[in-house]
Amino acid sequence: MAIVDGETVGAVSVEAIASLGDESQTGWGLSVGRSPRELEVSVAADDAVRRATRMLGAKKVPTQKTVAVFDPRTAASLCSI
């Protein structure tokens, strides 16, 4: 827990590693709240597991011009916000 701009804020972050054969992928999840009671570890863990497992078996595609659609967290990360 921390005080940011006069408000109490807390966060819990979970990183998951998924493996299939020789391949492994990682994913992370996050929960934020104003008190420890508001932090949802299970939500953060579920998100981390989903993000790690959905990458198993992913293949690179040939270079091409195409439309890309990103989930909100990935889009924010790409835009560095």
C-alpha positions in Angstrom: 0.0 0.0 0.0 1.2 3.5 -0.8 -0.1 7.1 -0.7 -0.3 8.7 -4.1 -1.6 12.2 -4.5 -3.2 11.9 -1.0 -5.0 8.6 -1.8 -4.1 5.2 -0.5 -3.4 2.8 -3.4 -2.3 -0.8 -3.4 -1.6 -3.4 -6.0 -0.9 -7.1 -6.3 0.9 -8.5 -9.4 1.1 -12.2 -10.4 3.4 -13.8 -13.0 2.5 -17.2 -14.4 4.7 -19.5 -16.5 3.0 -22.0 -18.8 4.8 -24.9 -20.4 4.1 -27.4 -23.2 6.9 -29.7 -24.2 10.0 -27.6 -24.7 8.0 -24.3 -25.0 7.3 -22.0 -22.2 5.5 -18.6 -22.1 4.9 -16.1 -19.3 2.0 -13.8 -18.5 1.1 -11.4 -15.7 -2.0 -10.2 -14.0 -2.7 -7.2 -11.8 -5.3 -6.1 -9.2 -5.4 -2.6 -7.7 -7.4 -1.2 -4.9 -7.5 1.4 -2.1 -7.3 -1.1 0.7 -6.0 -4.7 1.0 -9.6 -6.0 1.0 -10.0 -4.6 -2.5 -7.1 -6.5 -3.9 -8.2 -9.7 -5.8 -5.3 -12.1 -6.0 -7.5 -14.7 -7.8 -8.4 -12.2 -10.5 -4.7 -11.3 -11.1 -3.8 -15.0 -11.1 -6.5 -15.9 -13.6 -5.4 -13.1 -15.9 -1.7 -14.2 -15.7 -2.6 -17.8 -16.4 -4.8 -16.8 -19.4 -2.1 -14.6 -20.9 0.6 -17.2 -20.5 -1.4 -20.2 -21.8 -2.9 -18.3 -24.8 0.6 -17.8 -26.2 1.5 -21.6 -26.2 1.8 -22.8 -29.8 1.9 -19.2 -31.2 3.7 -19.0 -34.6 5.4 -16.1 -36.2 3.7 -14.9 -39.4 5.5 -13.6 -42.5 6.2 -9.9 -42.7 3.1 -8.2 -44.1 0.9 -5.1 -43.9 -2.1 -5.9 -41.9 -4.5 -4.5 -39.2 -3.5 -5.3 -35.6 -6.0 -5.2 -32.7 -4.5 -5.1 -29.2 -6.2 -5.5 -25.8 -6.3 -2.3 -23.8 -3.3 -3.2 -21.5 -1.1 -4.1 -24.5 -2.1 -1.0 -26.4 -1.3 1.2 -23.3 2.0 -0.6 -22.9 2.9 0.0 -26.6 2.0 3.7 -26.3 4.0 3.9 -23.0 1.1 5.3 -21.0 
